Amino acid sequence: MRVTAVRSRTSLYGRVCLINAAVFGTAALVLVVSPATVSAKVTGREVLVLAVGLVVLLLANALLLRTVLVPLDRMAAQLDRLDGYELSERLPEPHGGVTATVARSFNAMLERIEDERASSASRALQAQEDERRRVARELHDEVGQRLTVVLLSIKRALDDAGPGAVDELLLARDNTRLGLEEVRRVAHGLRPGVLEDLGLAAALGAMANEVGARADVPIARSIGRLPPLPEEHELVVFRVAQEALTNAARHSSAEHIALHVGAGSDGVRLVVRDDGLGLSAGREREGLRGMRERARAVGATLTVRAADPGTEVTLSLPRRGLS
């Protein structure tokens, strides 16, 4: 036990020095106790003995250093393979030695980073949702009401307008009505009132209908019975489904899109699949990173994989995080 503690406190530099000292000390001891000598005029036999001794010395040194340095090389290769954004993977922790100490420290650092990132993402997403609600309220209460007043004014003007002004007023009325509908649509997208009023299943169905109608793409829906979810989890499921369906409808040139939401023994699972062009850097920029951040904020996992054809986006909320 004491030997293990001493080894763990010895630095890598110190261990390399000790290995080299042991190798060269052993070689010196062999030379002292052995009958071998070197004459004034070196013979071929003596050169051969020296060469063999040098080779043995180098091999012994290499084998001893290998036990210290090769695990570090393997760890460096594993670090290169780590995704700088997805930090769920951990380094294996061997038993004892400098490598185990480095691996434990690195894994502990990753856990702290993940916890802080999840906390920061949760706060940022909450602030974003609060801002969405504020903007939606402003659009509905201020801009929407002003456009409604404009429509009423145009209607009164039409009653008294002469023949030459009717066409212009009708055009202004139609444009104002379209603007009012667009404001209501944007406000609805910013704050899904149906989610608050009717629940997650109804909100997902209404949103799928809206996205499909706007993009003229059929969206097959399979929405099972869902357990009661915290408000934050419901919002994440809704936003991820909204982003995934919108990406598929706008950017994949898909002819069919499928939405599945269900609950199982392991939790709640959302799957959006399309038969479009598949993954691309453009689609990553269009919202996959935001979906990953939302999933991480509630302890869920998001996987995006290439289907045949198309793309499949899966959000998994573990049961342990739903209470």
Secondary structure, DSSP 8 states (H G I E B T S, - for coil): -HHHHHHHHS-HHHHHHHHHHHHHHHHHHHHHHS-----SS--HHHHHHHHHHHHHHHHHHHHHHHHHHHHHHHHHHHHHHS-SS---------SSHHHHHHHHHHHHHHHHHHHHHHHHHHHHHHHHHHHHHHHHHHIIIIIHHHHHHHHHHHHHHHHH--HHHHHHHHHHHHHHHHHHHHHHHHHHHHS-HHHHHH-HHHHHHHHHHHHHHHHT--EEEEE-------HHHHHHHHHHHHHHHHHHHHHS--S-EEEEEEEETTEEEEEEEE-SS---HHHIIIIIHHHHHHHHHTT-EEEEEE-SSSEEEEEEEEGGG--
